Amino acid sequence: MTALLDSSSRSLVFAVFSVFVVICLMLCVITGADEDDRALVRSDSRRLRSWQQGIAMGGDTTTVATVTVLVGMVATTGFDGLGVMLGSLVGVLLFLVLVIEPLRAHASLTAPDLLDARGSGGSAVRVAWGVVTLMVCFPLLVVQLVVVGNVAASLLGQPGARTGCIVVIGCVMTALAVSGGIRGTGVVMITKSAIALPVLVVAAVLVLHRFGGDLGRLLDAASLGSGTGEAFLRPGGYTGDGWVGAVNRVGQIFGMTMATLAMPAVLMRAIATKSPRGARTVGRWMLGELVLLYGALAVVGVGAAALVGTVLREAGPSAQVFTPLLLGRALDDGGLLVAALACVLFLTALAAVVDVTLAAGITLGRDVLAATGDRPAGRLDGTASRWSAALTGLAAAAVAVVCADWNLVVVSTLWLALCGAALAPVLLYALYWPGFTARGALWCLWGATAVCVVALVVSPYASGTPTSIMPGHDFRLWDVTIPGVVTVPAGVLLGWLGSVTDRRRRTGGAGRGGRPESRMRVPSSDEFRGLPRS
C-alpha cells in the first residue's frame, strides 16, 4: 500500500491538507469562542443559519471510518455493508421525527439538561450520562486517529511514520477543537462537507460512467470481482450464516438505528437549533446531505468490488481502509482523483475528531467535573470544558498509538453498542414517558454499559480467533459479533424496571418522574446571555 500516490500527487495532497488546516485554524479563531471563556460552551452555533446547521449535523454523522471501513465493507461483503448504511439512514429519520424538536425545547447545551427539565435528572444522572458519553466519544476518537494515521503513513510511503502521524494529527485537531468552540467547529464541518461531498459524488459518477450507467452490469462485475459470486448480493457475507448470522443482521440494523439517535456531537448541535421551524429546516438539509452521501458511498463501494476486488482480497482485511484510494487509482491513472480522495479522508477525520473532541470536553467539564465538584451541576464553565477538550484529545492520541494494531471493528462496535443501548433509551424515555425517573436513568446507563462490555468480552472479538484482541485465549460464550439485538432491549428493559420499582414514584412523594418539584432549574444558555429564547 506504499504506491498509492506518486511523489507529485503526494505533495499535492499534503499541500492542500496543510492549507486547509491553516484556514480552519484561522476560522476557528475568528468565528469561535470570544474573549469570554464561557463562550466556548454557549450555543454560539445559534448564529449559524438553519441550513448551515443542517449541513454541520449531517457531517457529524460521517466519520473517516464511514468513508473507509464502511466502503471497504460494501466492497468485500456487499449486501451487509449496504445494510449498515440503511440502518444509519433509518436512525437519521427517527432522530428528525422523534428527537430534534423536543430536545431543543428542554435542553440548553447537553442532554442532562433535558433530564433535569423532565424530572429524571440530578447530579448522579448527570455524572452517569457524562461518563457513558465519554466511553462513546473516546473509542470513536481512537478509531478516527488510527485510520487517518495509517492512511497518512501509507501516502508518505513510510509505514514506520504511523505513530508520528497519529500524534501530530491528534494535536492539530485538539487545537482546533479548543480554539473554535461550537460555532468554530461548525464552520469547519460545513467546509469539510462542501469539499468531501462533491468529490465522492464525482467518484460515483466516474464509476457509473465506466460501466455505461448500467447498474445491472455494475452489480454483475462487483459479484465477479469480489470473488463471492451471487453471495455478494445476499446477506451473510459479513454477519455470517444460520442463527448467528440472523442475530447479527438484526443487531446490525437495530443497533445502528438506535446509535444514530444519540451521537453526542449530533445532540450537541441539535440542542442549538434556533426554533421548531429552524429544527425542521435543519432536518431537511441534514437528510438531503446524508441521502446523497450514502448513495455516493454505496456506488463507490460496489465500484471498488468490481474494479479492485482482487487487490482487496489479496491484501486482506487491513486494506479496507484504503478502498477509496485504490478505486481512485483504478479510475484515474494520473493520480488526481486519488489525491482528491486522500484529501477527503484527511478532512473528514479532521472535522469528525474536532467535533467529537469538543463534545467530549464539554461533557467532561460541564456534566462530570462540575457535578462531582463544588460547582452546581450543569453550570456553564468554559475554562473547565476547554481544558477537558484538550485533555481528551491528547489522551485519545496517546491511546491510538497503543491500539494502532488492534482490530478496529471491536472498538467501533463498543461505541456503537453503548450509544444505542445506554444513551438512546434514556433520551427517548425522558422525552416521551412522564413516569421515567432518575433511578430508571441510572439503571439504564450503568446496566446497559455493563451488558455491552460483557457481550463483547464473551464474543469472538475478545478471544478465540486470529483477529481477536487475545488470540491465544478462548473464553467465548457465543459467536455473535453484533450484539444490538441483546444490548438495546436490555437497556430499554432496565430503564423501565428502574422507574417502575422506584419507591418515591410509587408513594407519590416526588414530582414528575420521581424527583422533588423543588429541584434546581438549570438556566438555558440564552438566559445566561440575557437574551430571549427564540
DOSE-542443 format. One line per 8 residues: for each residue y, x, z of C-alpha. Coordinates in steps of 0.05 Angstrom, whole numbers, padded with zeros to 5 digits. Last residue first. Layout:
Y X Z; ... .
//
This chain:
00647 -00725 00401; 00648 -00705 00474; 00720 -00699 00499; 00744 -00627 00510; 00755 -00593 00577; 00715 -00532 00558; 00663 -00544 00613; 00664 -00617 00594 .
00644 -00597 00523; 00588 -00553 00550; 00560 -00611 00588; 00563 -00614 00664; 00497 -00615 00701; 00493 -00673 00750; 00462 -00658 00817; 00413 -00709 00841 .
00438 -00767 00882; 00390 -00816 00850; 00333 -00777 00880; 00280 -00757 00831; 00215 -00795 00818; 00226 -00810 00744; 00283 -00858 00757; 00306 -00857 00828 .
00268 -00838 00889; 00235 -00871 00948; 00199 -00922 00904; 00134 -00911 00942; 00094 -00899 00879; 00144 -00851 00847; 00150 -00810 00911; 00074 -00805 00915 .
00068 -00775 00846; -00001 -00794 00821; 00026 -00830 00759; 00070 -00771 00741; 00020 -00715 00749; -00032 -00754 00710; 00014 -00768 00652; 00038 -00696 00644 .
-00034 -00670 00653; -00060 -00718 00600; -00008 -00697 00548; -00021 -00623 00562; -00096 -00632 00556; -00088 -00672 00492; -00049 -00613 00462; -00098 -00560 00487 .
-00163 -00590 00461; -00148 -00608 00388; -00099 -00550 00386; -00154 -00499 00399; -00150 -00460 00333; -00203 -00406 00339; -00263 -00448 00358; -00326 -00406 00365 .
-00342 -00426 00437; -00360 -00393 00503; -00344 -00322 00482; -00356 -00266 00532; -00374 -00212 00482; -00350 -00141 00493; -00341 -00081 00447; -00293 -00119 00401 .
-00240 -00126 00455; -00178 -00153 00419; -00225 -00185 00368; -00228 -00163 00295; -00299 -00134 00299; -00324 -00198 00333; -00349 -00216 00403; -00285 -00215 00443 .
-00214 -00241 00452; -00202 -00276 00385; -00273 -00301 00383; -00254 -00353 00436; -00264 -00351 00512; -00196 -00317 00524; -00161 -00363 00473; -00182 -00428 00508 .
-00167 -00397 00576; -00095 -00380 00555; -00083 -00449 00526; -00112 -00485 00587; -00069 -00444 00634; -00006 -00459 00595; -00025 -00533 00593; -00030 -00533 00669 .
00035 -00497 00682; 00079 -00539 00636; 00042 -00605 00641; 00032 -00603 00716; 00105 -00583 00726; 00131 -00638 00681; 00087 -00690 00715; 00113 -00668 00783 .
00184 -00674 00758; 00171 -00745 00739; 00158 -00787 00677; 00163 -00861 00692; 00220 -00874 00643; 00176 -00850 00585; 00211 -00838 00518; 00255 -00776 00521 .
00226 -00740 00581; 00155 -00755 00557; 00171 -00727 00488; 00201 -00662 00515; 00145 -00653 00565; 00093 -00664 00511; 00127 -00613 00464; 00135 -00557 00515 .
00064 -00548 00541; 00013 -00564 00486; 00052 -00552 00422; 00095 -00493 00443; 00039 -00461 00483; -00010 -00466 00426; 00040 -00440 00375; 00057 -00381 00420 .
-00016 -00363 00430; -00039 -00374 00359; 00013 -00325 00334; -00011 -00271 00382; -00083 -00281 00362; -00065 -00282 00288; -00030 -00215 00298; -00097 -00179 00308 .
-00074 -00118 00346; -00053 -00053 00313; 00021 -00060 00328; 00009 -00082 00400; 00039 -00020 00434; 00099 -00014 00386; 00109 -00090 00389; 00112 -00085 00466 .
00170 -00036 00462; 00207 -00079 00411; 00196 -00141 00453; 00224 -00106 00514; 00287 -00086 00475; 00298 -00157 00451; 00286 -00190 00519; 00330 -00141 00556 .
00388 -00151 00507; 00380 -00226 00510; 00379 -00225 00586; 00442 -00182 00588; 00479 -00233 00546; 00449 -00292 00583; 00471 -00263 00650; 00541 -00250 00624 .
00546 -00318 00590; 00535 -00358 00654; 00536 -00433 00646; 00505 -00460 00709; 00437 -00492 00696; 00411 -00486 00767; 00466 -00472 00816; 00479 -00398 00828 .
00446 -00362 00887; 00384 -00341 00849; 00320 -00374 00825; 00353 -00427 00783; 00405 -00379 00754; 00351 -00328 00736; 00303 -00377 00703; 00345 -00430 00668 .
00411 -00398 00648; 00395 -00324 00642; 00323 -00328 00618; 00334 -00389 00574; 00398 -00360 00544; 00362 -00294 00530; 00302 -00328 00499; 00346 -00369 00453 .
00386 -00307 00434; 00324 -00267 00419; 00295 -00325 00378; 00359 -00328 00336; 00363 -00253 00324; 00288 -00246 00311; 00290 -00301 00259; 00352 -00275 00223 .
00329 -00203 00218; 00257 -00221 00200; 00281 -00266 00144; 00330 -00213 00120; 00276 -00160 00118; 00226 -00203 00083; 00278 -00228 00033; 00299 -00156 00019 .
00227 -00139 00002; 00225 -00199 -00045; 00287 -00174 -00081; 00259 -00103 -00087; 00193 -00130 -00113; 00231 -00173 -00163; 00269 -00112 -00188; 00207 -00068 -00193 .
00208 -00059 -00268; 00136 -00081 -00274; 00156 -00152 -00257; 00104 -00207 -00245; 00047 -00163 -00218; 00096 -00123 -00175; 00125 -00187 -00147; 00056 -00212 -00130 .
00040 -00149 -00092; 00106 -00157 -00054; 00092 -00229 -00036; 00022 -00211 -00011; 00042 -00151 00032; 00029 -00186 00098; -00039 -00205 00073; -00060 -00132 00065 .
-00087 -00128 00136; -00141 -00179 00117; -00176 -00131 00069; -00151 -00084 00014; -00207 -00101 -00034; -00198 -00176 -00027; -00122 -00171 -00034; -00129 -00129 -00097 .
-00177 -00179 -00129; -00131 -00237 -00113; -00072 -00203 -00147; -00056 -00251 -00204; -00090 -00317 -00189; -00091 -00312 -00113; -00018 -00288 -00115; 00000 -00348 -00158 .
-00031 -00395 -00106; 00012 -00362 -00052; 00075 -00362 -00094; 00065 -00435 -00113; 00055 -00454 -00039; 00116 -00412 -00019; 00160 -00447 -00070; 00139 -00516 -00046 .
00147 -00493 00026; 00219 -00472 00012; 00239 -00534 -00027; 00211 -00580 00026; 00242 -00537 00080; 00312 -00538 00051; 00310 -00613 00040; 00285 -00626 00110 .
00340 -00585 00142; 00394 -00614 00098; 00372 -00686 00113; 00363 -00672 00188; 00432 -00641 00196; 00463 -00702 00163; 00425 -00747 00211; 00448 -00705 00270 .
00520 -00709 00245; 00516 -00785 00245; 00490 -00783 00316; 00545 -00734 00335; 00563 -00660 00335; 00496 -00624 00335; 00492 -00571 00390; 00429 -00597 00421 .
00393 -00589 00355; 00414 -00515 00353; 00380 -00496 00418; 00321 -00541 00401; 00310 -00502 00336; 00312 -00435 00374; 00262 -00460 00426; 00210 -00490 00377 .
00193 -00557 00409; 00175 -00607 00355; 00147 -00554 00308; 00093 -00539 00359; 00068 -00611 00357; 00057 -00610 00282; 00026 -00541 00282; -00023 -00562 00337 .
-00045 -00626 00302; -00052 -00593 00234; -00091 -00533 00258; -00128 -00569 00314; -00156 -00619 00263; -00177 -00562 00218; -00206 -00520 00275; -00246 -00578 00303 .
-00274 -00593 00233; -00290 -00520 00222; -00327 -00515 00289; -00365 -00579 00273; -00392 -00550 00208; -00355 -00500 00165; -00299 -00450 00177; -00225 -00455 00191 .
-00203 -00402 00140; -00240 -00421 00076; -00263 -00487 00106; -00226 -00540 00067; -00236 -00545 -00009; -00193 -00519 -00066; -00213 -00446 -00058; -00286 -00469 -00050 .
-00285 -00481 -00125; -00291 -00407 -00137; -00286 -00362 -00076; -00268 -00297 -00110; -00194 -00310 -00101; -00181 -00294 -00174; -00227 -00348 -00200; -00200 -00403 -00157 .
-00129 -00379 -00169; -00141 -00379 -00245; -00166 -00450 -00241; -00106 -00470 -00198; -00057 -00440 -00247; -00090 -00474 -00307; -00086 -00541 -00271; -00013 -00528 -00253 .
00006 -00517 -00326; 00078 -00491 -00330; 00057 -00441 -00384; 00015 -00400 -00336; 00064 -00341 -00330; 00121 -00392 -00329; 00092 -00423 -00266; 00090 -00356 -00232 .
00161 -00340 -00256; 00186 -00406 -00228; 00154 -00390 -00160; 00187 -00322 -00158; 00254 -00354 -00176; 00245 -00404 -00120; 00230 -00348 -00071; 00293 -00310 -00092 .
00336 -00373 -00088; 00311 -00389 -00017; 00320 -00318 00011; 00393 -00307 -00005; 00427 -00372 00018; 00376 -00378 00074; 00394 -00309 00101; 00469 -00325 00098 .
00457 -00390 00136; 00417 -00354 00190; 00470 -00300 00198; 00524 -00354 00205; 00481 -00388 00258; 00474 -00322 00294; 00550 -00319 00301; 00554 -00391 00325 .
00502 -00385 00379; 00526 -00318 00406; 00540 -00261 00358; 00545 -00197 00398; 00480 -00204 00438; 00439 -00229 00379; 00466 -00177 00331; 00453 -00121 00380 .
00382 -00146 00390; 00370 -00146 00316; 00393 -00074 00309; 00351 -00051 00368; 00288 -00084 00341; 00299 -00055 00272; 00305 00015 00300; 00245 00008 00347 .
00199 -00024 00296; 00218 00026 00241; 00207 00085 00288; 00138 00060 00305; 00120 00048 00232; 00141 00117 00209; 00069 00141 00205; 00057 00095 00146 .
00108 00135 00105; 00117 00108 00035; 00184 00080 00056; 00163 00012 00030; 00100 00018 00071; 00138 00036 00134; 00186 -00023 00124; 00129 -00072 00112 .
00092 -00049 00175; 00155 -00053 00217; 00172 -00122 00188; 00104 -00148 00209; 00104 -00115 00277; 00175 -00138 00293; 00162 -00211 00273; 00097 -00214 00312 .
00129 -00185 00375; 00187 -00234 00371; 00139 -00293 00367; 00098 -00265 00424; 00162 -00263 00467; 00191 -00331 00447; 00132 -00374 00469; 00120 -00340 00536 .
00195 -00341 00545; 00194 -00416 00535; 00138 -00421 00586; 00180 -00384 00637; 00242 -00425 00623; 00205 -00492 00627; 00175 -00471 00694; 00242 -00447 00720 .
00277 -00511 00701; 00220 -00552 00730; 00226 -00516 00797; 00302 -00522 00797; 00302 -00597 00783; 00282 -00643 00726; 00248 -00709 00715; 00307 -00756 00724 .
00329 -00765 00652; 00392 -00724 00659; 00356 -00667 00695; 00301 -00667 00642; 00353 -00666 00586; 00389 -00608 00619; 00321 -00574 00622; 00321 -00575 00545 .
00377 -00524 00538; 00451 -00528 00518; 00486 -00592 00539; 00427 -00640 00539; 00428 -00717 00541; 00457 -00742 00474; 00434 -00680 00434; 00362 -00695 00452 .
00366 -00769 00435; 00388 -00752 00363; 00342 -00693 00349; 00277 -00716 00379; 00240 -00775 00348; 00257 -00781 00274; 00281 -00711 00258; 00227 -00678 00300 .
00174 -00724 00271; 00194 -00703 00201; 00195 -00629 00220; 00126 -00635 00251; 00099 -00667 00187; 00129 -00608 00148; 00094 -00558 00194; 00027 -00593 00189 .
00032 -00593 00113; 00047 -00519 00111; -00013 -00505 00155; -00056 -00548 00109; -00034 -00507 00049; -00065 -00446 00082; -00130 -00485 00093; -00133 -00506 00020 .
-00128 -00436 -00010; -00163 -00386 00034; -00141 -00318 00006; -00075 -00334 -00029; -00056 -00390 00018; -00069 -00345 00078; -00028 -00289 00046; 00030 -00338 00037 .
00023 -00357 00110; 00020 -00284 00132; 00079 -00261 00091; 00134 -00314 00084; 00115 -00354 00145; 00104 -00290 00186; 00176 -00270 00168; 00198 -00333 00204 .
00220 -00400 00177; 00232 -00455 00228; 00299 -00426 00246; 00320 -00425 00173; 00316 -00500 00171; 00359 -00502 00234; 00411 -00458 00200; 00411 -00501 00137 .
00420 -00564 00179; 00477 -00532 00219; 00513 -00515 00155; 00505 -00587 00131; 00533 -00611 00197; 00594 -00566 00194; 00595 -00507 00242; 00646 -00511 00299 .
00593 -00545 00341; 00557 -00477 00336; 00601 -00455 00393; 00555 -00494 00439; 00572 -00451 00499; 00524 -00396 00517; 00561 -00336 00488; 00628 -00368 00504 .
00614 -00355 00578; 00631 -00282 00567; 00703 -00302 00550; 00730 -00251 00500; 00702 -00290 00441; 00630 -00303 00425; 00613 -00303 00351; 00654 -00312 00289 .
00687 -00243 00282; 00636 -00200 00319; 00577 -00237 00290; 00607 -00235 00220; 00619 -00160 00226; 00547 -00149 00248; 00522 -00192 00192; 00562 -00152 00141 .
00534 -00087 00168; 00463 -00113 00167; 00472 -00139 00096; 00498 -00072 00072; 00439 -00037 00103; 00390 -00086 00071; 00421 -00078 00002; 00419 -00002 00007 .
00348 -00005 00036; 00322 -00046 -00021; 00359 -00007 -00075; 00334 00060 -00049; 00263 00034 -00052; 00273 00008 -00122; 00297 00078 -00144; 00240 00114 -00108 .
00185 00070 -00137; 00162 00010 -00097; 00094 -00018 -00076; 00061 00050 -00080; 00046 00060 -00006; 00000 00000 00000 .
//
